[in-house]
Each structure stands twice: as structure tokens, then as C-alpha cells.
Amino acid sequence: MTLLVTVPSADLAESLRPLPDGVRVEVWDAGDPPAERIDLVVVPYMNMGAFLRRLADVEVGLVQSQTIGYDGMKDLLPAGLRLANATTVHETSTAELAVALTLAVQRHIDEFAVDGRRGTWAPVEVESLADRRVLVLGYGGVGKAIAARLAPFEVELVPVASRARDEDGVHVHGIDELADLLPTVDIVVASLPGGEKTTGLIGDSELSALPDGALVVNVGRGTLIDTDALVAHAKAGRIRAALDVTDPEPLPEDHPLWGLPGVLISPHVGGATSAMHPRVVALIRRQIDHLLAGEEPENIVIGG
């Protein structure tokens, strides 16, 4: 019996070669399904809705996403199908960007870049990252990767997750402590997924609780932050922000977030690096091995 795997691009199909015995890979572009049964369907990194809708009349062993987040996908996935996310693929790159955005705003790199284009020499004393108290909001794979990369900068880390616990010698605070913690920190780095439980988690009251000049970094989902509240606090000069994700997204050209002092925006590129492709290939290969061996696949997030 042949294990059929479909992938959305020829380069991904080529990268999976050589294939184990009994495995066939086909490129599927969301047209007519290539067979009545597909053992492993790898959907595109973006715009995967068309693929998911075409699976309604196909027998599918596993749907493999190329993203960690999966909010909204349950509504698109036909009933009864299993979805695996891309844990192990994007954590490192997203953590790199979180640290880069934090440093860029703290050290005014964004402003110096503009000065450089203008030929302006304008030295100023800026905020350090060292000795800052940094709240890491979300302590899953991405949050832990962020914390690990921040630690050498000699910060005081304050991890926060859905529940309090001690993990590998680290005390993790519960989300119910957030209101008490916010007035005590200089920087908040958010990496939580989207969904009903996290929408608007950082609103006007949370931003008001932060000290003047605090920095909010978001590499999770734009819906974590109340955008109107953030605009108001940034306009008042109270809060600075570094955002890889926004609400709405893409951010319209005339949106008031653009151009605000102390606000740096990148266009949702946390996982879009050279590390993504080889890590996706490695994950798909492991999933193929699991299916061949009759084992439970990794990272099942829907339909497990």
C-alpha cells in the first residue's frame, strides 16, 4: 500500500526526496483532489482556506499546517479531520524577531535608520535592555524561546502563562496575576495565540497599569491588543510598541498606528526566514515516518 502525501509546491516536493519506500508525493494546488484518499495533506503557509474546503469529500489521514497558530482553522476544517500545527518550525525565528524588535525600540535603531537615510548625526541617550524587567506573556514554545534569548541580556524575566507553575527551575506566573505584575515591569513581550480566550487581553486597563514609557512587543496575534487603546496610549506618549502583528491585518495605509512616535511595525514576518523551509521539511519527514510506523503524529491540535 502506498502512502500518498500532497504538498502545495514543487520545491517542497523536491526537498522531501529521497522518499522512503512506499511513499508517493504529489504537488496539489487546491484544484481537483488527486485521489479519494490522501494520507498526509500539507497546506500552504498562507491562504490555506481553499485547500481545507476541498477536503470535504476526501478521506484524509492528517492535515499538516505550516503555521503554529491555528485560530479560525477549526471552522474551515471539514468535520472529523485531524490537523497538526507546525510546532518546532517557527519558534526560533519568531523569538529572534521579538528580541530584534525589542532592541530596535529600546536602542532607537528605527530612528537611527531614518537619520541615516537623511544623513543626520543625532546621538541621544537611550533605554538599555540590560537591567529591565521583562514580562513574557505566553510561556509555550515561542515564549520559552524568547525567554532563552533575552536571558543573556541580563534582564529580569517574568514569565506568565495560563496557570502558575514551577517549570525547570523557573517560576511561571498565572494569567490571573497579570494586573498585579504589569505596574512592576518595563517591557511586555506577548507571544500568545489568537482566539476567544486571548482577544483583547491587553486593553486600556492593562496599558494604563504599565509604567510611563513601557514597551509592548507583540509577536503573537494582533487581536491580543486592543488597537484603539494602544493608539490612544501611544499618542499620549505613555506607551511604546513594537508589533509584528496588528488588528486589523494587514494594517491599512491610513491607520493611525502608522507613524506614531515610539511605534515600530513589521508586516507579520516572525516565521518568514530561511530557517522555515528546512524545518518544515524535517517536520513533514517525521510525520511520514510516524504514519508509516502506525504511530501517533506530532502536534495534533484539532481532531486528536
MOCORSUL-V953800 format. One record per residue. RES is the residue in three letters. PHI is phi in radians with two decimals (NA if undefined). PSI is psi in whole degrees, -180 to 180 (NA if undefined). D_FIRST is the distance of its C-alpha to the first C-alpha in Angstrom with 2 decimals. Layout:
res=RES phi=PHI psi=PSI d_first=D_FIRST
res=RES phi=PHI psi=PSI d_first=D_FIRST
This chain:
res=MET phi=NA psi=134 d_first=0.00
res=THR phi=-1.65 psi=135 d_first=3.83
res=LEU phi=-1.53 psi=118 d_first=6.66
res=LEU phi=-1.69 psi=126 d_first=9.46
res=VAL phi=-2.09 psi=130 d_first=12.95
res=THR phi=-1.95 psi=141 d_first=16.14
res=VAL phi=-2.26 psi=157 d_first=19.49
res=PRO phi=-1.51 psi=-2 d_first=22.95
res=SER phi=-2.60 psi=153 d_first=24.30
res=ALA phi=-1.19 psi=-35 d_first=23.76
res=ASP phi=-1.18 psi=-34 d_first=25.45
res=LEU phi=-1.20 psi=-40 d_first=23.11
res=ALA phi=-1.06 psi=-43 d_first=20.08
res=GLU phi=-1.15 psi=-38 d_first=22.00
res=SER phi=-1.18 psi=-22 d_first=22.99
res=LEU phi=-1.41 psi=-11 d_first=19.45
res=ARG phi=-1.42 psi=149 d_first=19.03
res=PRO phi=-1.31 psi=148 d_first=18.24
res=LEU phi=-1.64 psi=151 d_first=14.71
res=PRO phi=-1.10 psi=158 d_first=12.82
res=ASP phi=-1.02 psi=139 d_first=10.29
res=GLY phi=1.46 psi=12 d_first=6.78
res=VAL phi=-2.09 psi=134 d_first=8.87
res=ARG phi=-2.18 psi=133 d_first=10.49
res=VAL phi=-1.99 psi=132 d_first=13.88
res=GLU phi=-2.21 psi=147 d_first=15.99
res=VAL phi=-1.46 psi=125 d_first=19.61
res=TRP phi=-2.18 psi=125 d_first=20.44
res=ASP phi=-1.81 psi=24 d_first=24.17
res=ALA phi=1.31 psi=17 d_first=24.29
res=GLY phi=-1.40 psi=-145 d_first=24.59
res=ASP phi=-1.11 psi=132 d_first=22.37
res=PRO phi=-0.99 psi=142 d_first=18.95
res=PRO phi=-1.30 psi=-12 d_first=16.37
res=ALA phi=-2.81 psi=164 d_first=13.93
res=GLU phi=-1.30 psi=-23 d_first=14.39
res=ARG phi=-2.27 psi=132 d_first=12.05
res=ILE phi=-2.18 psi=124 d_first=12.30
res=ASP phi=-1.30 psi=-36 d_first=11.19
res=LEU phi=-2.49 psi=117 d_first=14.24
res=VAL phi=-1.87 psi=115 d_first=17.26
res=VAL phi=-1.67 psi=119 d_first=20.01
res=VAL phi=-1.66 psi=162 d_first=23.27
res=PRO phi=-1.13 psi=164 d_first=26.40
res=TYR phi=-1.12 psi=-41 d_first=29.12
res=MET phi=-2.18 psi=162 d_first=31.59
res=ASN phi=0.95 psi=52 d_first=31.66
res=MET phi=-1.56 psi=-5 d_first=28.32
res=GLY phi=-1.02 psi=-40 d_first=29.58
res=ALA phi=-1.08 psi=-37 d_first=28.45
res=PHE phi=-1.18 psi=-46 d_first=24.80
res=LEU phi=-1.11 psi=-38 d_first=25.00
res=ARG phi=-1.16 psi=-30 d_first=26.68
res=ARG phi=-1.33 psi=-6 d_first=24.00
res=LEU phi=-1.56 psi=-1 d_first=21.41
res=ALA phi=-1.04 psi=-34 d_first=23.29
res=ASP phi=-1.92 psi=21 d_first=21.25
res=VAL phi=-2.06 psi=139 d_first=17.77
res=GLU phi=-1.41 psi=120 d_first=15.39
res=VAL phi=-2.20 psi=131 d_first=15.25
res=GLY phi=-1.33 psi=-45 d_first=14.08
res=LEU phi=-2.75 psi=138 d_first=16.86
res=VAL phi=-1.81 psi=126 d_first=19.61
res=GLN phi=-1.92 psi=117 d_first=21.08
res=SER phi=-1.47 psi=158 d_first=24.73
res=GLN phi=-1.82 psi=13 d_first=26.66
res=THR phi=-2.09 psi=157 d_first=29.79
res=ILE phi=-1.38 psi=-47 d_first=31.13
res=GLY phi=-1.22 psi=146 d_first=33.05
res=TYR phi=-2.46 psi=20 d_first=31.40
res=ASP phi=-1.10 psi=135 d_first=34.52
res=GLY phi=1.52 psi=-14 d_first=34.24
res=MET phi=-1.32 psi=-25 d_first=30.46
res=LYS phi=-1.10 psi=-32 d_first=30.20
res=ASP phi=-1.28 psi=-24 d_first=32.12
res=LEU phi=-1.65 psi=-25 d_first=29.72
res=LEU phi=-1.35 psi=125 d_first=26.40
res=PRO phi=-0.98 psi=146 d_first=25.26
res=ALA phi=-1.00 psi=139 d_first=25.72
res=GLY phi=1.60 psi=-11 d_first=23.06
res=LEU phi=-1.53 psi=152 d_first=21.21
res=ARG phi=-1.77 psi=139 d_first=21.27
res=LEU phi=-2.13 psi=132 d_first=22.97
res=ALA phi=-1.92 psi=137 d_first=23.29
res=ASN phi=-1.61 psi=-177 d_first=26.34
res=ALA phi=-1.81 psi=42 d_first=27.06
res=THR phi=-0.96 psi=139 d_first=29.06
res=THR phi=1.62 psi=-11 d_first=29.68
res=VAL phi=-1.63 psi=-47 d_first=29.82
res=HIS phi=-1.88 psi=-6 d_first=33.23
res=GLU phi=-1.01 psi=-48 d_first=35.47
res=THR phi=-1.12 psi=-48 d_first=37.15
res=SER phi=-1.14 psi=-40 d_first=37.88
res=THR phi=-1.15 psi=-39 d_first=39.15
res=ALA phi=-1.14 psi=-39 d_first=41.36
res=GLU phi=-0.99 psi=-47 d_first=42.72
res=LEU phi=-1.17 psi=-39 d_first=43.75
res=ALA phi=-1.02 psi=-45 d_first=45.31
res=VAL phi=-1.19 psi=-41 d_first=47.48
res=ALA phi=-1.08 psi=-45 d_first=48.28
res=LEU phi=-1.11 psi=-42 d_first=49.41
res=THR phi=-1.06 psi=-49 d_first=51.45
res=LEU phi=-1.12 psi=-40 d_first=53.19
res=ALA phi=-1.05 psi=-42 d_first=53.75
res=VAL phi=-1.35 psi=-44 d_first=55.69
res=GLN phi=-1.02 psi=-44 d_first=57.45
res=ARG phi=-1.69 psi=9 d_first=58.62
res=HIS phi=1.06 psi=29 d_first=59.24
res=ILE phi=-1.07 psi=-37 d_first=56.92
res=ASP phi=-1.08 psi=-41 d_first=56.23
res=GLU phi=-1.25 psi=-38 d_first=59.98
res=PHE phi=-1.12 psi=-34 d_first=60.60
res=ALA phi=-1.11 psi=-40 d_first=57.99
res=VAL phi=-1.16 psi=-43 d_first=60.01
res=ASP phi=-1.04 psi=-38 d_first=63.23
res=GLY phi=-1.11 psi=-39 d_first=61.80
res=ARG phi=-1.16 psi=-30 d_first=61.15
res=ARG phi=-1.54 psi=-8 d_first=64.72
res=GLY phi=1.25 psi=33 d_first=66.24
res=THR phi=-1.83 psi=128 d_first=67.56
res=TRP phi=-1.78 psi=107 d_first=68.33
res=ALA phi=-2.42 psi=75 d_first=68.45
res=PRO phi=-1.20 psi=141 d_first=67.98
res=VAL phi=-2.48 psi=158 d_first=67.76
res=GLU phi=-1.46 psi=131 d_first=67.18
res=VAL phi=-2.12 psi=176 d_first=63.77
res=GLU phi=-1.33 psi=142 d_first=61.79
res=SER phi=-1.50 psi=166 d_first=60.03
res=LEU phi=-1.63 psi=-34 d_first=56.64
res=ALA phi=-1.01 psi=140 d_first=58.07
res=ASP phi=1.23 psi=7 d_first=59.69
res=ARG phi=-1.48 psi=151 d_first=58.16
res=ARG phi=-1.69 psi=116 d_first=56.73
res=VAL phi=-2.01 psi=120 d_first=53.23
res=LEU phi=-1.58 psi=119 d_first=51.40
res=VAL phi=-1.71 psi=107 d_first=47.61
res=LEU phi=-1.61 psi=102 d_first=46.44
res=GLY phi=1.94 psi=118 d_first=42.87
res=TYR phi=-2.22 psi=45 d_first=41.75
res=GLY phi=-1.60 psi=-148 d_first=37.97
res=GLY phi=-1.07 psi=-47 d_first=36.06
res=VAL phi=-1.20 psi=-46 d_first=38.11
res=GLY phi=-1.03 psi=-42 d_first=41.36
res=LYS phi=-1.17 psi=-37 d_first=41.02
res=ALA phi=-1.15 psi=-38 d_first=40.28
res=ILE phi=-1.12 psi=-47 d_first=43.40
res=ALA phi=-1.04 psi=-42 d_first=45.48
res=ALA phi=-1.11 psi=-35 d_first=44.50
res=ARG phi=-1.45 psi=-25 d_first=45.60
res=LEU phi=-1.36 psi=-31 d_first=48.78
res=ALA phi=-0.94 psi=-43 d_first=49.95
res=PRO phi=-1.14 psi=-13 d_first=51.23
res=PHE phi=-1.45 psi=6 d_first=53.46
res=GLU phi=1.09 psi=46 d_first=55.54
res=VAL phi=-1.69 psi=166 d_first=54.97
res=GLU phi=-1.75 psi=112 d_first=55.21
res=LEU phi=-1.52 psi=138 d_first=51.81
res=VAL phi=-2.22 psi=88 d_first=51.65
res=PRO phi=-1.29 psi=140 d_first=48.02
res=VAL phi=-2.32 psi=131 d_first=47.52
res=ALA phi=-2.35 psi=-174 d_first=44.49
res=SER phi=-1.12 psi=-29 d_first=43.95
res=ARG phi=-2.47 psi=152 d_first=45.48
res=ALA phi=-1.28 psi=144 d_first=47.80
res=ARG phi=-2.95 psi=164 d_first=46.53
res=ASP phi=-1.88 psi=125 d_first=47.04
res=GLU phi=-2.38 psi=118 d_first=44.02
res=ASP phi=0.92 psi=42 d_first=44.08
res=GLY phi=1.41 psi=5 d_first=47.85
res=VAL phi=-1.92 psi=131 d_first=47.97
res=HIS phi=-1.50 psi=120 d_first=49.61
res=VAL phi=-1.81 psi=125 d_first=47.71
res=HIS phi=-1.41 psi=153 d_first=49.85
res=GLY phi=-1.49 psi=155 d_first=48.77
res=ILE phi=-1.08 psi=-24 d_first=48.83
res=ASP phi=-1.20 psi=-12 d_first=51.72
res=GLU phi=-1.64 psi=-1 d_first=53.83
res=LEU phi=-1.00 psi=-45 d_first=53.33
res=ALA phi=-1.04 psi=-36 d_first=56.71
res=ASP phi=-1.35 psi=-28 d_first=58.56
res=LEU phi=-1.43 psi=-35 d_first=56.68
res=LEU phi=-0.98 psi=-41 d_first=56.97
res=PRO phi=-1.16 psi=-12 d_first=60.75
res=THR phi=-1.75 psi=0 d_first=60.27
res=VAL phi=-2.03 psi=159 d_first=57.79
res=ASP phi=-1.73 psi=-30 d_first=58.21
res=ILE phi=-2.41 psi=139 d_first=54.66
res=VAL phi=-2.07 psi=126 d_first=51.73
res=VAL phi=-2.03 psi=114 d_first=48.23
res=ALA phi=-1.80 psi=134 d_first=45.77
res=SER phi=-2.38 psi=21 d_first=41.98
res=LEU phi=-1.27 psi=154 d_first=41.00
res=PRO phi=-1.30 psi=170 d_first=38.30
res=GLY phi=-1.41 psi=-176 d_first=39.38
res=GLY phi=2.14 psi=172 d_first=39.52
res=GLU phi=-1.04 psi=-38 d_first=42.19
res=LYS phi=-1.21 psi=-24 d_first=43.04
res=THR phi=-1.94 psi=-7 d_first=43.91
res=THR phi=-1.10 psi=127 d_first=45.39
res=GLY phi=1.22 psi=20 d_first=49.03
res=LEU phi=-1.06 psi=-35 d_first=48.96
res=ILE phi=-1.88 psi=97 d_first=51.41
res=GLY phi=-1.97 psi=-161 d_first=54.09
res=ASP phi=-1.06 psi=-42 d_first=57.82
res=SER phi=-1.16 psi=-38 d_first=58.73
res=GLU phi=-1.22 psi=-43 d_first=56.33
res=LEU phi=-1.14 psi=-38 d_first=57.55
res=SER phi=-1.14 psi=-30 d_first=61.12
res=ALA phi=-1.28 psi=-23 d_first=60.57
res=LEU phi=-1.25 psi=150 d_first=59.70
res=PRO phi=-1.15 psi=158 d_first=62.64
res=ASP phi=-0.99 psi=135 d_first=64.12
res=GLY phi=1.49 psi=2 d_first=62.26
res=ALA phi=-1.11 psi=154 d_first=59.01
res=LEU phi=-1.95 psi=130 d_first=55.81
res=VAL phi=-1.96 psi=122 d_first=52.71
res=VAL phi=-1.98 psi=131 d_first=49.45
res=ASN phi=-2.23 psi=115 d_first=46.37
res=VAL phi=-2.11 psi=16 d_first=42.89
res=GLY phi=-1.63 psi=-97 d_first=41.10
res=ARG phi=-2.32 psi=145 d_first=41.46
res=GLY phi=-1.04 psi=-30 d_first=44.55
res=THR phi=-1.21 psi=-9 d_first=44.95
res=LEU phi=-1.11 psi=-30 d_first=45.92
res=ILE phi=-1.95 psi=136 d_first=49.36
res=ASP phi=-1.26 psi=107 d_first=51.83
res=THR phi=-1.09 psi=-42 d_first=52.44
res=ASP phi=-1.06 psi=-41 d_first=55.87
res=ALA phi=-1.14 psi=-41 d_first=57.05
res=LEU phi=-1.11 psi=-43 d_first=55.87
res=VAL phi=-1.02 psi=-44 d_first=57.69
res=ALA phi=-1.09 psi=-45 d_first=60.84
res=HIS phi=-1.23 psi=-36 d_first=60.81
res=ALA phi=-1.22 psi=-41 d_first=60.03
res=LYS phi=-1.06 psi=-35 d_first=62.81
res=ALA phi=-1.35 psi=-6 d_first=65.19
res=GLY phi=1.36 psi=12 d_first=64.33
res=ARG phi=-1.43 psi=-42 d_first=63.25
res=ILE phi=-2.14 psi=137 d_first=59.54
res=ARG phi=-1.80 psi=160 d_first=57.63
res=ALA phi=-2.58 psi=146 d_first=53.94
res=ALA phi=-2.29 psi=114 d_first=51.03
res=LEU phi=-2.17 psi=123 d_first=48.16
res=ASP phi=-1.66 psi=-14 d_first=44.73
res=VAL phi=-2.33 psi=147 d_first=43.92
res=THR phi=-2.44 psi=167 d_first=46.29
res=ASP phi=-2.35 psi=107 d_first=46.79
res=PRO phi=-1.41 psi=171 d_first=46.68
res=GLU phi=-2.52 psi=130 d_first=44.18
res=PRO phi=-1.09 psi=154 d_first=44.62
res=LEU phi=-1.33 psi=123 d_first=48.26
res=PRO phi=-1.02 psi=152 d_first=50.49
res=GLU phi=-1.03 psi=-32 d_first=52.96
res=ASP phi=-1.69 psi=15 d_first=55.94
res=HIS phi=-1.22 psi=141 d_first=54.72
res=PRO phi=-1.16 psi=-14 d_first=57.44
res=LEU phi=-1.16 psi=-32 d_first=55.24
res=TRP phi=-1.09 psi=135 d_first=55.44
res=GLY phi=1.38 psi=3 d_first=58.34
res=LEU phi=-1.26 psi=138 d_first=59.46
res=PRO phi=-1.03 psi=135 d_first=61.12
res=GLY phi=1.38 psi=9 d_first=58.95
res=VAL phi=-2.02 psi=122 d_first=55.72
res=LEU phi=-2.05 psi=131 d_first=52.96
res=ILE phi=-2.19 psi=131 d_first=49.87
res=SER phi=-2.03 psi=151 d_first=46.65
res=PRO phi=-1.53 psi=62 d_first=44.13
res=HIS phi=0.93 psi=63 d_first=41.19
res=VAL phi=-2.12 psi=22 d_first=39.96
res=GLY phi=-0.95 psi=-43 d_first=39.28
res=GLY phi=-1.75 psi=-2 d_first=35.70
res=ALA phi=-1.51 psi=76 d_first=36.11
res=THR phi=-2.36 psi=176 d_first=36.54
res=SER phi=-1.15 psi=-16 d_first=35.10
res=ALA phi=-1.34 psi=-19 d_first=33.47
res=MET phi=-1.15 psi=-53 d_first=31.12
res=HIS phi=-1.01 psi=-52 d_first=28.62
res=PRO phi=-1.11 psi=-30 d_first=27.86
res=ARG phi=-1.31 psi=-35 d_first=27.68
res=VAL phi=-1.12 psi=-44 d_first=25.27
res=VAL phi=-1.03 psi=-45 d_first=23.03
res=ALA phi=-1.08 psi=-40 d_first=23.36
res=LEU phi=-1.15 psi=-45 d_first=22.51
res=ILE phi=-1.08 psi=-41 d_first=19.34
res=ARG phi=-1.07 psi=-41 d_first=18.22
res=ARG phi=-1.15 psi=-40 d_first=19.06
res=GLN phi=-1.12 psi=-40 d_first=17.20
res=ILE phi=-1.06 psi=-45 d_first=13.95
res=ASP phi=-1.07 psi=-41 d_first=14.74
res=HIS phi=-1.08 psi=-45 d_first=15.53
res=LEU phi=-1.15 psi=-40 d_first=12.34
res=LEU phi=-1.09 psi=-36 d_first=10.31
res=ALA phi=-1.51 psi=-1 d_first=13.01
res=GLY phi=1.24 psi=25 d_first=13.13
res=GLU phi=-1.67 psi=162 d_first=16.58
res=GLU phi=-1.21 psi=129 d_first=18.80
res=PRO phi=-1.14 psi=165 d_first=18.94
res=GLU phi=-1.43 psi=156 d_first=22.38
res=ASN phi=1.13 psi=29 d_first=25.13
res=ILE phi=-1.16 psi=122 d_first=24.20
res=VAL phi=-2.06 psi=-18 d_first=27.34
res=ILE phi=-2.38 psi=133 d_first=26.57
res=GLY phi=1.38 psi=18 d_first=24.68
res=GLY phi=-1.28 psi=NA d_first=24.21
